[in-house]
Every structure is written in C-alpha cells, then in structure tokens.
Amino acid sequence: MRKRVVSMWFQRLPSDRALRACAQVTANDNRPFVLTHHEKNTDRIYCLNRSAEAQGLHRGMGFSDARAYCPELQSQPADTVADARFLQMLARWSKRYCPWVGLDGADGLVLNIAGSAHLFGGEAAMLDDMRHRLARAGLNARIAAANTRGAAWALTHYGRGAGDDIRTLPVTALRLDAKTDIALQRLGLRRISDLVDLPRATIARRFGPDVVLRLDQAMGAQDEVIAPLGEVPHYGVRLTFPDPIGLTEDVMMGTKRLLARLCEKLKEQDMGARKLQLTLRRVDQSAQQVELRLAAPMRDAARVLPLFERGVNAVDAGFGIDQLRLEATQVEPLLPAQITTTTAARPDGLDDLVTRLGNRIGLENIQRFLPADSHIPERSFQIAPAAYSEAQGTWARHRPRPLKLFVPEPIAGVGSQPPVRFRWRRMTLTTGRSTGPERIAPQWWLPDEAWRSGVRDYWKVDTCEGRRLWLFYTPQTPGWFVHGEFA
C-alpha cells in the first residue's frame, strides 16, 4: 500500500487557543491581539493574530514597542503548558481520520492516512473536511499531503498551493537549522533541486550527514517513522459476580481484589490515586457509589482498603449486587521512594487519619500551619489544607509567641510599663510577672493600615488569675492592647 502522509501546521496555535478561551476577545474579532512572554528582562511578543500582524507587529518584538505602534493592542501572557495540552487534544480529534497520529513539534501534527482516505470520499475530500472543521473552530491551519513526512512538512510550511513540487521549494524546507541554511545559500544552493543534482558524497563531506538524511527523507529514499500518540491510561477495573452478593464482607473482599489490580496499574505508570470511586451495581440495574478522597496520592491496596469500610457499610444492597467497578478518577505522579537507613519513615498513619476525617467533614476543612518569612505576628504563618500541602520549613523561636492570636483588643493602661491591674473581656486581672519589651517595627511596603501606624512594644504578661497574655504598647499613640494568649 502506497504511504500517504498529511502534515498539519497550526501557525498561530497559541493565539488561536487563547482567543477561543478569552471572554473579551473572540476569534472573529478584528482587533489586534498578542501573547507575550518574558525574555531577556523584557516582555516580547510570543504569538499574534492576523490583525496584529497586519499592523506591522511580529514575533520577538518588544511589547512596549508594539504598544507604541498599536495603542489598541490587546494582550495576554503566554501559557506553553496549556498550548501543549491543546495540541494533544487536537491530536485526539485527528484520530477521526486515521488511527496513526503523531506530534510534529510544538505546533504541528502528522497523520498516516494510507488506507483511510477512501472513507471520506478520497484524499482531496478528506483534506477539505479537515480545513473546514478547523476553520469553523477558529483555528488557522495549513494542511498538505505527500508520499513522505518530509515532503508534507515542506509543503505546509513553504508551499504556495496544491500541486507544488518540493524541488522548487527553498532548502530550508528540508527542516535544516539556520546555520546550515545560510551556508548552503552562500554557495548558491537556494532550492532543493540544486541539492538533488549534487553527488551525495560531496554534500555529506561539506555539510555533514544531516543534510543528506533530510534530503533522502523528503525524496523518499530514506524512510521516516511516525510515532503515534500512546493511549491515555485508564485507571478502572471491574468485577462481575455469577450470583448476587449483599454482605459487607463479600463487598469488601471484592473491593480488595479490585484494589490489587488497580494499584498494579498505577504502579506501572508511576502514579498514585487521589480520588477513588467504587460503583456497586444492583440486580435491579440501579447503582450506588462510594467516593473516597485521599489525603495523599496512594497505591498501597492494604492501606486504602480499610478506608472504604465506612462507605460500604452505608450502601443499601437491595436484592443483591452483581457488579463492582473501581476507578481512580483523579491521579497524581508518585515516583518510587528510595529506601535508605537514614530516610525518615513517611507518616502514613497521619495521611490515613486525614483521609478518614476528610471524607466526613471535607479534606479542605483539615488545615495545617506553615511558617512564613515575616516578623509580623499575623504574617509569620500560613494556613493550608493538610491534604494538599507538605509540612515544610522550620519554626524559628527567637522570642516566645502565643498559641492564640486575635484582633488587638484595647485595655486601660498608663505609661510604657504593663499596667498592674486591668480589665479584659469583663475580667479584672492582676499582673504577676511581665517579660519584655520586644519592639516590632512595621513592614512599610505592605498595605496593612493597622501595622503602618508605627512600632509596637510587646510584653508577655502572666496574671495572678492564671491567664498568660501577650500585650503591646504603641509609643506613637500611647495605648495598651491584648493581641494573644499563651497556652
């Protein structure tokens, strides 16, 4: 069967993707639009639409210069990760034409349509259908077909229309680097036909074997493999029973078998499950689901199985369950851990406890404190969900800090020394021992009006009534406040 290769080139893939997702600017809008990225200490144009190109803008141009040329220019920061995901989505869409689809750089696709063109009424009809669907989706694409991958690529990037002969195209259409392209043109070898007429040994000796390889690949003398995209792993397993079951022990035993198979799949892909869904189908064709959200990515069946017990106990089996289906609906990378004599054991028990409590009250409601780099008491820590953050950093204890902090509450006091007696929250307290002062200066660069008013002198006060408070005095506007309480 004669090999036929289709090359798709999305010359404005990043900007087309952004315009499709942008609420203010649409793909059919005629206003100039660019994507920018930071390079060499300045913002430069990363990609642009046709309207911006018509204004004289180009890729690599400084964004400030572009705004001077085009005051109505709209922009967004580039997102290369989203662009790669979008190209993967286009590759999956292209499988409607043939099963053999591969990526061609960061802005192209390559398809082996041998044996599938007749399903769409011929090769010309297939290419027209591709162009029509992509244009309707707001995507700029150039599409060409040839007998080799190199020839198809050359026609999409440098061809002028149907029926072009790649021999008439410039030598840069052979996918050569800029240095080799300039060297060839200086010797008068400007078109592919000029290279074809030269002996292969002369080309290899003067310019290296890469030029000969690219020439042979484009002309069909050297085959070029098209690596298809691998199938997206599906983390789901199923177990069907010959007779319905209804006991919790039987369901847990079936779940155990499914977990062993699922964890093996996760291990093969170096992934861990974050969210699991167990579907129990009853004989009356209705189904009940048990969802388990994990505090950390896991693939240890022995640890995960007990966490399902509470949800399985709440299931109504009805007249019996004849099928179990277990699926990991959310996964994360989980690389194998290196085991050494100095490696501390991972607190698996804490993760299991957070999982048990989180499936009752919500994982987001179980939080942990993380240290922050600030001497301001309210800014010296961060609060983050324990399931989605790792314990990191160290707590510096240069001076004691209270366990409880609250909005400063004024109390009566005179002078820069802690008052002997004062009232706080309807209690009359007597100072027994005081330690201080610790002067804390504000961070003037932060928009916090309470702290920009001036310095504070903090005192640790132990009262005779047993309350251990954290007081501060403001010299610039004399006054005393209670800011926290020690345990």
N, C-alpha and C positions, 0 to 999 in steps of 0.2 A: 504493500500500500504506500502510495506516494505521501511523503511527510509534508504537512502544511502547518505553518506557524503563524499565529496572529500576535502582533505586538500592540499593546495599548499604552499610550503615553498621556498622562494627566499633567499637562504643563503648568497648570495652576491649581494643583491639588490642595495645598494648604489654605489658600484664599477661598477656593470654592467650598471647602469644608466649613470654614469659619462663616461664610456668608449664608450657608444653609442653616446654621445654628444661631445666627445673630437675629435678635428680635427687631433691631432698629434698621438694619440694612439687609435687604434681600438680594438674592442672586440676580433678579431682574432690574435692580436699581442701577441707574446710570451714574451715580456718584462715585468718585474715585475712592478706593479702599485698599489698604495695605496691611500686611502683618509685619511686625518689627521684632528684632532680636538684638540683644546687647553684644557688641563685638568691638574689641579694642577700645574700651572705655567710652563707647558711644552707641546710640541706637541706630541701627541700619535697617533698610527695607529687606525683608526676608522673602516676601511674595506679594504680588499685587494683581488686581483685576485689569480688564481691558481698558476701563475708563481711566485708571491711574496711569497706565502705560501710554495712553493717548495724550496725556498731559506732559509727557517727556520724562516721566519717572522710570527708574529701572532698579533691578535688584542690586543690593550692595550700596545703594545711595544713602547718604546720611539722612536720618529722619528730619532733622531740623532744616536741612536744605530742601527736602521735599515739601515741608510745610510752607516754606518761603515761596516755592514755585506754585503750590496749590493750597491756598488757605482753607478750602472746604474739604480737605483730605480727612477721611475717617480712618482710624487705625485700631488695631488690637495687638496684644503680644502674641507671638507665635507659640504653638504648643506642638512640639515634634512628637510627643507621645500620643496625643490624640490623632495626629496625622497618620502615624503607623497603624493605629487601631482602625482608622477609616479605610486605609488601603487593604488591611486584612478583611474587612467587611466587603469591599469591592471584589476581592478575590473569591470569597464565598459566593457572592452574587454571580460571578462569571461562570461558576460551575453549572449554571443552567444551559450553557452552550456546549461544554465538554467537561469531562472529569479531570483532565490533566491541565491544571492551572498553577503557575508559579509566579513569584515576585520577581520583578526586574528593577532593581534599585529601590529608591525611596519614593518613586513617583510613577512606576510602570508595572504592567502585568504582561505575562507571556502565556499563550494558550496553544496547545497542540490540538488542532481541530480535525486531524485526519480521521475520517470515518464518521464524523458527526455533522458536517455541513449540509448533507442532503436532508437532514431532519428539519431544516429551516428553509428549504427551497433552494439550496445552493449557497455557494460561498458569498456571492455578492449580496444576496438577500440577508444572510446572517450578519455581514458587516453593517448593512444598512439598519438592521434591527438594533445592533449594539449602539450605533451612533444616535439613533432616535431615542432610545431609552435613557442614555446618558445625558443627552441634551435636555430631555424633559426633566431630569433630576437636577439640572443646573450645573452640570459638570462639563468643563472644557476637555475634550479628549481627541487625540489623533490616533487613528486605527489603520493598520495596514497588514496585509498577509503576504507571505513569501514562502519559498521552499526551505529556507534556513532561518534560524533565530537572528543571526547577524544581519541578514538582508532585511528582515521585517523591522528590526530596530532602526536600521539606517533609513528606511522609507518613512517611518513615523517621525523621526527627528529631522530629516533633511530632504525628504521627498516633497515634490510640488503637486502631485496628483496621481491618479490611477494610471498604470501603465509605465511608470518611471523605470528606467534601467539603473540598477545600483552602480554600474560602471561610470555613469555620468555624475555621480554624487561626489562631494569633496572627500578627501582621505580621512578627515576627522569623523566621518560616518562609520568608520571601522572600529569605533569605540577606543580610540587611541588617546593617550594622555597629551596634555598641551605641549610639553617639551618635544615629544616625537613629532607631533603635527607641525610645529614650527620648523623643525629640522627638515622634514620632507618638503615643505613648501619652499624653503630657501633653495632647494635643489631643483625646483621646477616641477615637483611631483605633487600636483594640486588635486588630481582626480584619481578615483580608484582605477580607472582604465590605465593610467600611467604606471601604476604599480603592477597591474596584471601582466603588462608586456615585458617586465624586467625578470631576469632569472631569480629563482627563489634563493639561491646561494648568495647572490650579491646583496639582496635585501637583508638576509639574516646576518651577514658579515658586517654590514654598515649600520643597521638599525636594531639588531637583536632579533631573537626568535619570536618575540611577542607580536611584531608586525606581521610576520609570516603566518602565525597562528590565527590572528584576527582576519587576515585576508582569506585564508583557507576556510575558516568557519563561515564567512559571509558568502563565499562562492560555492560552498557545499563539498569541498574536498576534505574537510575535517568535521566530524560530527560534534554537536554541542548538546549536552544533556540539559533537559528542562526538569528541574527539581520541583515536583508538585508539593503543595502545602499538605502537611500532615493533618489528619483528622483531629478535631478538638476532643481531648479526653472526656469521656462521660463517666462520672463517678456515681453509678447507680447499679444496684443488684436487686434480684427478685427471687422469691421462693414461693412456689405453689404447692399446696398440700393435696394429697389424694382424698383425704377426709377432713371436714372442718374441725377446727380446734377452738377452744374457748377458755381454757385455763391460763392464768397468768404465767405459770411455769412453762407451759408449752410455747407461749408467745415469746418469752424471754429466751428460751432455747433456740427458737427460730431466728430471733434477733442476733443471738450470739454467732450463729453460722453466717448470717449476712455480714456482720461486722468484720469477721475474719476475712471474707472475700474483699470487702470494700477497703479495708486497711491495707491489704496486699496491693490493690490498685493504686492507692495513694502513695505507698512506699515506692512503687516502680517509677512514679512521676516526681518523687521528692516533694510531695505536697502533704498538707495537713488539713483536716476538716475544721471549719469554724462553725458551720451550721449544718445539722443533720435533720432529715425529715423521714420519719417512719410512717408509711401508709399501710393501713390494715383494711383489706377489702373483705366485706362480709358476703355471705352466700346470697343475700338479697340485692347484691350489686352496689350497695351503698358503701362508703368508705369513711374511715376516721383517720386522723393524722395526729402524730405526736412529734412536735418540733423540739429539738434540743439545740440550744445555743451554747457554745463552749467558750470558756474564758481565755483559752489559748489554742492555737492550732494543734490538733492531736491526730494520731493514727495508731494509738495503742488500744486494741479492742478490749483488753482486760480492764482498762481504766474507764472507757466510755460506757461499757455495758451497764454497770450499776446506776449510771445517771439516767438511764431510760426507765428505771423501775417505777418511779412515781407517775410518769405519764402513762405507762402501760396499765397501771392499776386503775386509772380513771377511765379506761376505754370500756365501752359497752359492746360486748361481743355479739349480742343478739342471738341469732340461731347458729352462729359459728363464723369463724374466719377461715377463708380458703386461700388467701394470698397475702404475703408480706412483701413490701417494697421499701428498700432503704436507699436514700440518695443524699449525697453531700451537696447541698445547694450553694454552699459558699466555702471556698478552699483558699489556702494561702501557702506560699512556699515554706517548707520545713525541711531543711537540709540535715543530713545525719550529723550528730554531735560527736566530737572527738572525746573519747573516754581516756582520762589520764589519772594518775594518782593525786594530782594537785587540783583537778577540776572539782569545783563545788557541786554538790547534788542540786538539781533543779527542784524548786519547791512544788512538786507535782500535787501534793496534798492541798496547798493553798489554791492552785488553779481549779482543783475538783470542788473545793468548798465554794469558791466564787461562782462556779458553774451551777451548783445546786441552788445557791441563794439567788443567783441572777435569773434563773428560769422561773422563779416565784415572784420576784419584785422588779426584775429588769436588770440586765447587765449594766446599763448606764447609771443605775442608782447606787452601785457599789463603787466607791471612789477611793483614790489614794492621794496623798500629798507628795508632791515632788519639789525638791529645792530649786530656788531661782536665785539668780545672781543680782541681789539687791539688798542694801542695808535698811531699806524702808520696811517696817514690820509687815504691812499689808501686802507688800510685793516680794517678800522673801520666800514665797511658796506658790505653787500652782496646784490646782485640783483637777485631776484627770480620771476618767473611768479606769478601774483596775484591769478590766479585761482587754483594753485597747492601749495600754501603756506599760512600759517596763520600769521597774524601780531602778533609778539611775542617780548619779551624783552623790555627794556626801553633805551631811548637815554640819555646818560649822557652828560651834558653840563657844564663841569668844565671850559672850555675855548670856546670862540666862534669859530665856524667852517663855512667856506664859503659854499654857496649853489652849486657852480660850482667848480669842480676840473679838472685840465688838466695837461698834461706833463709839468714839470718845464721849463719855458722859461727864458733864461738869459737876464739880463739888466745891464747897466753900473752903477757902484757904487763903492765908495771907503770908507773904514772904516766899523766899526761894527754898525753904525747908519744908518737908512734908508736914501737914497740919497734925497736931496732937490728937484732936478729936474732929470727926467729920461725919456727915450723913450721906449715905449712898443707898439707893433703892429702898428707902424708908427704914434703913437700919442705921443706928448710931454706932460707929466703930471708933476704937482707940488704937493709935499707932503703938505697937510694942517694939518693933525693930525696923529700921529702914536702911537700905543699901543703895548707894548712888552718889552723885548723879552720873548718868550716861547720856551725853549730848549726841543727838542725831540731827544732822543737817538735812534739809530737803534736797530733792533732785529737781533743780530748777527747769530742766528740759522736759519734764513730764507734765501733762495737762491735768494736774491734781490740785485744785484750789485749796483744799484743806492742808496740803503739805507745803504749798508755796508761800504760806503766810510767815514762815520763819522757823527757827530751830526749836527743838523740844528737849528738855532735860528729864530723863526717865529715872524713876525710883522704884525699887522693889520694896513693898511695904508689907510686913507681917503684923496683922492686927491681933489684939488680945482676945478677940472673939473667934479666932481661928481662920479668918479669911486672909488669903495671901494675894494681894492685888498689885497691879502694875500701873503706877501713876506717872503722869508727866506734867511738867510746868513749862509755860510759854513765857519767856522773859520779855519778848517784844510787846505782848499784850497780856499783862500779868493775869494768870488764871491757872487753876488746877483741874485735871481731868483724869478719869479712870479709863484705861484703854484695854485692860485684860486681867485675867485671873489665873494664877498658878494652881496646879492640881494639889 
